[in-house]
Amino acid sequence: MGYRLSKIYTRTGDAGTTGLGDGSRVGKDAPRIAALGDVDELNSAIGLLLCEDLPDDVRETLIGIQHDLFDLGGEMSIPGAKLLAETQPGRLEQILDDWNSQLAPLKEFILPGGARAAALTHLARTVCRRAERSVVALAHNEAVSDASRQYLNRLSDLLFVLARHLNRVASRNDVPWQRGKNS
């Protein structure tokens, strides 16, 4: 970023358009802006999760993910940009495999819940899935890097496993789904 924001409002978006990183302007309802907004919301959901008391390795991982999501936001704001490395989805897989190896195998579906940090992680997972859908929708008409789609797919899996990991760390059980419980 070659300059710092000294004035926050510009009035340039008052007519319903916004500027992209390449200088072009698009409608605020454009698929690229929807994807960018969903990635930003995901980053905010992870920021909320970081307000919780978390193990140091989890905190470090989530802060790294926030930086990755800012890179991904850069890809969304500059058409054709590739800021995520092809190796970044694989990095998430390694972390996911490590956390998952410490968990008992699932025998049924689970509900979002357990410890507060786990519930917030499930919320971040659902926002991640929406961001992924937005990026995939954008890719139908515009170039989107393979790494960005793969990253969001792996991240949603990682967040699922992290929620279970945080329940385990907090000595809380996952909440099993009970089909027809209220029938």
Secondary structure as the mmCIF struct_conf table of DSSP 4:
data_model
#
loop_
_struct_conf.conf_type_id
_struct_conf.id
_struct_conf.beg_label_comp_id
_struct_conf.beg_label_asym_id
_struct_conf.beg_label_seq_id
_struct_conf.end_label_comp_id
_struct_conf.end_label_asym_id
_struct_conf.end_label_seq_id
BEND BEND1 TYR A 3 TYR A 3
BEND BEND2 ILE A 8 ILE A 8
BEND BEND3 ARG A 11 ARG A 11
TURN_TY1_P TURN_TY1_P1 THR A 12 ALA A 15
BEND BEND4 GLY A 16 GLY A 16
STRN STRN1 THR A 17 GLY A 19
TURN_TY1_P TURN_TY1_P2 GLY A 21 ASP A 22
BEND BEND5 GLY A 23 GLY A 23
STRN STRN2 ARG A 25 GLY A 27
TURN_TY1_P TURN_TY1_P3 LYS A 28 ASP A 29
BEND BEND6 ALA A 30 ALA A 30
HELX_RH_AL_P HELX_RH_AL_P1 PRO A 31 LEU A 49
TURN_TY1_P TURN_TY1_P4 LEU A 50 CYS A 51
BEND BEND7 GLU A 52 GLU A 52
HELX_RH_AL_P HELX_RH_AL_P2 ASP A 56 SER A 77
BEND BEND8 ILE A 78 ILE A 78
TURN_TY1_P TURN_TY1_P5 PRO A 79 GLY A 80
BEND BEND9 LEU A 84 LEU A 84
TURN_TY1_P TURN_TY1_P6 GLU A 86 THR A 87
HELX_RH_AL_P HELX_RH_AL_P3 GLN A 88 ASN A 100
TURN_TY1_P TURN_TY1_P7 SER A 101 GLN A 102
BEND BEND10 LEU A 103 LEU A 103
HELX_LH_PP_P HELX_LH_PP_P1 ALA A 104 LEU A 106
BEND BEND11 LYS A 107 GLU A 108
STRN STRN3 ILE A 110 LEU A 111
BEND BEND12 PRO A 112 PRO A 112
BEND BEND13 GLY A 114 ALA A 115
HELX_RH_AL_P HELX_RH_AL_P4 ARG A 116 ALA A 139
TURN_TY1_P TURN_TY1_P8 HIS A 140 ASN A 141
BEND BEND14 GLU A 142 GLU A 142
HELX_RH_AL_P HELX_RH_AL_P5 ASP A 146 VAL A 169
TURN_TY1_P TURN_TY1_P9 ALA A 170 SER A 171
STRN STRN4 VAL A 175 PRO A 176
TURN_TY1_P TURN_TY1_P10 ARG A 179 ASN A 182
#
